[in-house]
Structures are given as structure tokens and as C-alpha cells.
Amino acid sequence: MQLHDLRPPKGAKRKTKRVGRGEGSGLGKTSGRGNKGQRSRSGGGVGRGFEGGQMPLQRRLPKRGFHNIFKKKFALVNLRDLERFEAGSTIDAEGLVAAGLIRRASLKVKLLGDGQIDKALNLKIHGVSASARQAVEAAGGTVEVLQS
């Protein structure tokens, strides 16, 4: 067998449906869309959640509570997670991603005070709790809070 002998298996490839190419093609005139109506028009069709004019479910159900659209989302890291870093190292979002503690470096990082730390670490993060800052500085480290 040579390269020019290669063929896809029978039935693996289908010709594309060419609509609107005359009555003899079987898909002329209305191009398989039927006559009139919303779905026959260009750009036609119903939107997500449309229920034929009935009040949609997402509008019928009661809404509760307050949803703050300006809420800042943080990737949370605890003090006990920082034990894997060497003393004196500088830790930022990229370092936390490399260590597998957060998923993306684009996330804002907040340090929480759960756990103990006995190494001097230099942190460059977006948020820190009071107890976490106190623990890091007691161990001889520094915390630089970046602008969010």
C-alpha cells in the first residue's frame, strides 16, 4: 500500500447537503424548511427558554436574595498550604499555579489563616486575613497586597 492508495472507509464521508439548487435536487424552492412560519425565515427559531408564549419557567419561579454583580472572586489559599515552599522564597500567583494550589494565575489570591507557618515567606497576593498576616509576619515573612 502506498500513500496515493489511501482512502477513507466506505460511508465515512458524506457530501454536504446543498440546499436551494433547483427543484430537481429535492431541496429546491423552500430548501427543506417547509412553508411559512418562524422556522422557515432566515434568523428564525425560538430562543432558549421560550415556551410558545407561555410565561417561561425562569420567570414564573420566585427569586430570592440579593446577587451582587460586582462581587470579587478570590482563589483561597490557607497557611498550611504554604508549608511546601522553601524558606525565603517569594510567592505570587504564578508560583501557586506551579505548586498546584490554584488553577489560573489570572485569579485574585487571598490568604486565610487556617494552619501554622514557621518559615519566612515573601507573599505578593491580592488579599490576606488579619490572622494570616499576623502569622506570616511572626514567622519573619512579608505580605505585599496587590491592587485588585
C-alpha positions in Angstrom: 0.0 0.0 0.0 1.2 3.5 -0.9 0.2 7.0 0.2 -1.8 7.5 -3.0 -3.8 4.3 -2.4 -5.2 5.5 1.0 -8.9 6.1 1.0 -11.4 6.7 3.9 -13.6 3.7 4.6 -16.8 3.3 2.8 -19.5 5.5 4.3 -17.1 7.6 6.3 -17.5 10.7 4.1 -20.8 12.2 3.0 -21.4 15.0 0.6 -22.7 18.2 2.2 -26.4 19.0 1.7 -26.6 21.7 -0.9 -30.0 23.4 -0.5 -31.7 25.8 -2.8 -30.2 24.5 -6.0 -33.3 23.8 -8.0 -36.3 21.5 -7.8 -34.5 18.6 -9.4 -32.2 18.4 -6.4 -35.0 17.6 -4.0 -34.1 20.6 -1.8 -35.1 23.5 -4.1 -37.7 26.2 -3.5 -38.1 26.2 0.3 -34.8 24.4 0.9 -36.3 21.8 3.2 -37.7 24.4 5.6 -41.4 23.9 4.7 -43.8 26.7 4.0 -44.0 29.9 6.0 -43.6 30.1 9.8 -40.9 31.2 12.2 -38.5 28.4 11.4 -38.7 29.0 7.7 -37.4 32.6 7.9 -33.7 33.5 7.9 -32.6 34.0 11.5 -35.8 32.3 12.6 -36.3 29.9 15.5 -37.1 30.4 19.2 -34.7 31.4 21.9 -33.5 29.4 24.8 -36.3 29.0 27.4 -39.1 30.1 25.0 -42.3 28.1 25.8 -44.6 29.1 22.9 -45.8 32.4 24.5 -46.5 30.8 27.9 -44.6 32.6 30.7 -41.2 30.8 30.8 -40.2 28.8 33.9 -37.3 31.0 34.8 -39.8 34.0 35.0 -42.5 32.0 36.8 -40.3 30.9 39.7 -39.8 33.3 42.6 -36.5 35.0 43.0 -34.9 35.2 46.5 -32.0 37.0 48.0 -29.5 39.5 46.6 -27.0 38.8 43.9 -24.1 41.2 43.9 -22.9 41.6 40.3 -19.8 43.4 41.5 -18.6 40.7 43.8 -14.9 40.0 43.7 -14.0 36.3 43.4 -10.8 35.0 45.1 -8.9 31.8 44.9 -8.4 30.9 48.6 -5.1 29.6 50.0 -4.6 28.6 53.6 -1.4 29.0 55.7 -1.0 25.2 55.9 -0.7 25.1 52.1 2.4 27.3 52.1 4.5 24.7 54.0 5.6 23.2 50.7 7.6 26.3 49.8 11.2 26.9 50.8 12.1 29.5 53.4 12.8 32.9 52.0 11.1 32.3 48.7 8.8 34.8 47.0 5.3 33.5 46.3 2.9 35.0 43.8 0.0 33.7 41.7 2.3 32.0 39.2 4.1 30.2 41.9 0.8 29.0 43.4 -0.3 27.7 40.0 3.1 25.8 39.6 2.6 24.3 43.0 -1.0 23.2 42.1 -2.7 25.3 44.8 -4.8 27.4 42.4 -6.0 26.8 38.8 -5.1 30.0 37.0 -2.7 32.8 37.6 -5.3 35.3 36.4 -7.3 34.7 39.6 -7.0 37.0 42.6 -5.5 35.2 45.5 -6.5 35.6 49.2 -4.5 34.0 52.1 -6.5 32.7 55.0 -5.2 31.9 58.5 -6.0 28.2 58.7 -2.9 26.2 59.8 0.6 27.1 61.0 3.7 28.5 59.3 7.2 28.6 60.6 9.1 29.8 57.5 9.9 33.3 56.4 8.0 33.7 53.1 7.5 36.8 50.9 3.9 36.9 49.6 2.6 39.0 46.7 -1.1 38.4 46.8 -4.4 40.3 46.4 -5.9 39.8 49.9 -5.0 38.5 53.3 -6.9 37.9 56.5 -5.7 39.6 59.7 -4.7 36.3 61.4 -2.8 35.1 58.3 -0.9 38.4 58.0 0.0 38.2 61.7 1.2 34.6 61.4 3.4 35.3 58.3 5.0 38.4 59.9 5.6 36.5 63.2 7.5 33.9 61.2 9.7 36.6 59.7 8.0 36.9 56.3 6.3 39.8 54.5 2.9 40.2 52.8 2.5 42.7 49.9 -1.1 43.2 49.0 -1.5 43.9 45.3 -4.2 46.2 43.9 -7.3 44.3 42.8 
